[in-house]
């Protein structure tokens, strides 16, 4: 049986993982990626990537939809005109 290992995270990503763990663990992982992004002042995509690489995404609460997600430039233009 061949076991595939993931490439290690960069030191910067490991530091972010530690910050994520430090925030989420005392809260019993009852946080969303959005909560983490706000609390740590880090882009949601970076939080999501690190959590996925660490296998933590199943521990997190689902984020509510972001208001305006899926809105196009044309929709914004129509509101402004």
C-alpha positions in Angstrom: 0.0 0.0 0.0 1.4 3.4 -1.0 0.6 6.3 1.3 0.6 9.7 -0.4 1.9 12.5 1.8 1.0 16.1 1.4 3.7 18.6 0.8 4.5 20.5 4.1 3.1 23.9 4.6 5.3 26.9 4.3 6.4 28.4 7.6 4.0 31.3 7.0 1.1 28.9 6.4 2.1 26.9 9.5 2.1 30.1 11.6 -1.4 30.9 10.2 -2.5 27.4 11.1 -1.3 27.9 14.6 -3.3 31.1 14.9 -6.4 29.4 13.5 -6.0 26.5 16.0 -5.4 29.0 18.8 -8.6 30.8 18.0 -10.8 27.9 17.2 -9.8 25.3 19.8 -11.1 27.2 22.9 -14.4 27.8 21.0 -14.7 24.0 20.4 -14.3 24.7 16.6 -17.7 26.4 16.6 -16.5 29.0 14.2 -16.7 29.5 10.4 -14.1 30.5 7.9 -15.7 33.9 7.9 -15.4 34.2 11.7 -11.7 33.2 11.5 -11.0 35.7 8.7 -12.6 38.5 10.7 -11.0 37.6 14.0 -7.5 37.0 12.5 -7.7 39.8 9.9 -6.7 37.3 7.1 -8.3 36.7 3.7 -11.0 34.0 3.8 -9.3 32.2 0.9 -6.1 31.8 2.9 -8.0 30.6 5.9 -9.8 28.1 3.7 -6.7 26.8 2.0 -4.8 26.3 5.3 -7.8 24.6 7.0 -8.2 22.3 3.9 -4.5 21.4 4.0 -4.7 20.6 7.7 -8.0 18.6 7.3 -9.9 21.0 9.6 -12.7 22.0 7.2 -15.1 19.4 8.7 -14.6 20.8 12.2 -15.7 24.3 11.1 -19.2 25.6 11.1 -20.6 26.5 7.7 -20.4 30.2 6.8 -23.6 31.9 5.9 -23.7 33.3 2.4 -21.9 36.5 1.8 -24.3 39.3 1.0 -23.9 40.3 -2.6 -22.0 37.1 -3.5 -22.7 36.4 -7.2 -23.5 39.9 -8.0 -22.0 41.0 -11.3 -20.5 44.3 -12.3 -23.5 45.0 -14.4 -25.7 44.6 -11.3 -23.6 47.1 -9.4 -23.6 49.5 -12.4 -27.4 49.3 -12.6 -27.6 50.3 -8.9 -25.3 53.3 -9.3 -26.9 54.7 -12.5 
